[in-house]
Amino acid sequence: MNKLNIKVIALAVGFAFSAGAMAQSMSKDDYKAAKSRIVAEYKSAKAGCGSLSGNAKDICVARPRARKGRNS
């Protein structure tokens, strides 16, 4: 049981360092491009909700807003 705990801790530390390295590999230009892509997708999806009304429109607008918030 003790060996298993050590392996799990080592695996968790490895994942933590790999996530940090992945985050640092994105340049400022890549970040700006991804952010503008997310905003463009949000505006496009929100524009598609224009023909709806009431609760259906609220739900339609909430979905792209949630995706935008998750990605930005």
SEPAVEX-768782 format. One record per residue (C-alpha): residue number from 1; x, y, z. Coordinates in Angstrom, 3 decimals. Each point is the difference from the previous one (the first is absolute). Layout:
BEGIN
{n NUM east X north Y up Z}
...
***
This chain:
BEGIN
{n 1 east 0.000 north 0.000 up 0.000}
{n 2 east 2.863 north 2.372 up 0.796}
{n 3 east 1.574 north -0.502 up -3.445}
{n 4 east -3.311 north 0.801 up -1.633}
{n 5 east -0.290 north 3.288 up 1.884}
{n 6 east 3.524 north 1.017 up -1.011}
{n 7 east -0.743 north -0.800 up -3.647}
{n 8 east -3.232 north 1.993 up 0.090}
{n 9 east 1.772 north 3.000 up 1.548}
{n 10 east 2.792 north -0.223 up -2.580}
{n 11 east -2.566 north -0.162 up -2.793}
{n 12 east -1.835 north 3.044 up 1.368}
{n 13 east 3.228 north 1.997 up 0.224}
{n 14 east 0.860 north -0.993 up -3.570}
{n 15 east -3.380 north 1.188 up -1.254}
{n 16 east 0.395 north 3.284 up 1.861}
{n 17 east 3.352 north 0.724 up -1.620}
{n 18 east -1.171 north -1.025 up -3.461}
{n 19 east -3.025 north 2.315 up 0.212}
{n 20 east 2.263 north 2.893 up 0.972}
{n 21 east 2.328 north -0.691 up -2.898}
{n 22 east -2.907 north -0.180 up -2.413}
{n 23 east -1.385 north 3.325 up 1.200}
{n 24 east 3.370 north 1.692 up -0.468}
{n 25 east 0.383 north -1.218 up -3.566}
{n 26 east -2.779 north 2.276 up -1.306}
{n 27 east 1.331 north 3.261 up -1.383}
{n 28 east -1.771 north 3.325 up 0.360}
{n 29 east -0.962 north -0.066 up -3.675}
{n 30 east -1.490 north -3.491 up 0.378}
{n 31 east -1.929 north 1.171 up 3.058}
{n 32 east -1.365 north 3.066 up -1.777}
{n 33 east -0.995 north -2.080 up -3.042}
{n 34 east -1.784 north -2.561 up 2.160}
{n 35 east -1.774 north 2.697 up 1.968}
{n 36 east -1.236 north 1.768 up -3.144}
{n 37 east -1.143 north -3.368 up -1.422}
{n 38 east -2.020 north -0.621 up 3.172}
{n 39 east -1.577 north 3.466 up -0.191}
{n 40 east -0.851 north -0.496 up -3.688}
{n 41 east -1.616 north -3.382 up 0.728}
{n 42 east -1.978 north 1.591 up 2.842}
{n 43 east -1.287 north 2.820 up -2.192}
{n 44 east -0.936 north -2.417 up -2.782}
{n 45 east -1.868 north -2.348 up 2.345}
{n 46 east -1.753 north 2.896 up 1.721}
{n 47 east -1.081 north 1.446 up -3.367}
{n 48 east -1.650 north -3.326 up -0.806}
{n 49 east -2.327 north 0.520 up 2.972}
{n 50 east -1.573 north 3.145 up -1.454}
{n 51 east -3.058 north -1.741 up -1.413}
{n 52 east -0.925 north -1.590 up 3.331}
{n 53 east -1.918 north 1.568 up 2.857}
{n 54 east -0.760 north -0.619 up 3.651}
{n 55 east 1.573 north -2.903 up 1.844}
{n 56 east 1.346 north -1.596 up -3.185}
{n 57 east 1.990 north 3.170 up -0.732}
{n 58 east 1.307 north 0.149 up 3.574}
{n 59 east 1.265 north -3.569 up -0.275}
{n 60 east 1.416 north 0.613 up -3.460}
{n 61 east 1.971 north 3.030 up 1.237}
{n 62 east 1.149 north -1.755 up 3.188}
{n 63 east 1.746 north -2.848 up -1.830}
{n 64 east 2.536 north 2.111 up -1.931}
{n 65 east 0.512 north 2.181 up 3.068}
{n 66 east 0.893 north -3.106 up 2.021}
{n 67 east 2.413 north -1.224 up -2.689}
{n 68 east 1.619 north 3.427 up -0.182}
{n 69 east 0.417 north 0.163 up 3.769}
{n 70 east 1.486 north -3.475 up 0.141}
{n 71 east 2.582 north 0.776 up -2.690}
{n 72 east 1.034 north 3.496 up 0.923}
***
